[in-house]
């Protein structure tokens, strides 16, 4: 879809229908009488500000609002009300209220990093993602290896998001504690870990007997 002049956004109908009671869902619901807009060069044109709309679209994709800036929150609030996204409106008002209640001098800026892995958005601190500085993951995040970005300017890594979820969980855990993974996913997770060159993190799985099988035992069995 086109938003204002030349800003094109690519997404799925499923994302646009995430909030079925919203106006944007009705605009793109095939069973709705509401038209999404003028079709231009294969995309629908919507006369809205593309910057806050980008944040709205990310919210529909992941239920995460990627800003804490008061000015951006006010802009997103306008879009949420325009598109009747009541959940987003409530979230924005809550954040604005928190900003008002918290004294300015104690506000802290957290180093939150957004990462698109296989089409799924992850958020973590840059410190966590770069925990092992020689890993490929750290080098991607820090720009030491060639980076690819999605249409919203978020760093994109073409790997399975379900497997990456366990990688991120392990990075957040203590390095001496194996992270539990479902037995049917263990091989894929270990392969992804090796692809990203993070050999320091360890994994294991639980048997039906509830006994924990660590990666050390798995490597001996192979």
C-alpha positions, 0 to 999 in steps of 0.5 A: 500500500502507498501512504502519502506520496511515495512511501510504500508498505508491504504487508499481509492481509492477515496483519491488517485484519489483526484487530477485526473491529478496527477501520483498517481491518474493515478497509481490507476485509474482502467481505466488507463494503468499505473500500481501502482507497485508490489503487495506484501501481498495484497498491492502495493509496492512503492519505496518512503520515507514513512515519506514525503509520510505520509504527502502527503497522509494526504494532499490528504485526507484533503487538509491540509499540516501538517508541517512547518518544512523546511526540511520536506517541501523540502522532501514533495516537492520532492514527490509532483514533483514525483507524479505530485501533482501540487497543493501540489507543489505550496503550499509547494513552497509558505510555503518555500517562506514565511519562507525565507521572515519572519525573523527567530527571529519572527517565532512562533511555534503554538501548532497545534493539529491534530485529526481524528474524524470518518475518517475526519481530524481536526486541532485546537490548543490544548488550544481550544480542552482542553478549558474545562479541565475536559471534556472527549475530553480534557482528550483524547487529554492530554492522561489522558484517553485511546487513539486510533491512526490511521495508521498515528499516529493521535489521533482517536475518533470514532464519527460522524465528521459532528457532531464534526464540530459543537462541535469544532465551539462551543469551538472556540466561546464565551461560553455565545453564543449558536452555531447555528446548523441545526435543523435536527442535533441538537439532534445528536450534543447535544448527542455528546456534552454529550458523550464528557462531555462538558456541558459548550458549548450551541447550538440552531437552526434557525426556518424557520421564522429566529427566533433562538431557544436556547438550553434553550428552547429546554430543557424546551420542552423535 
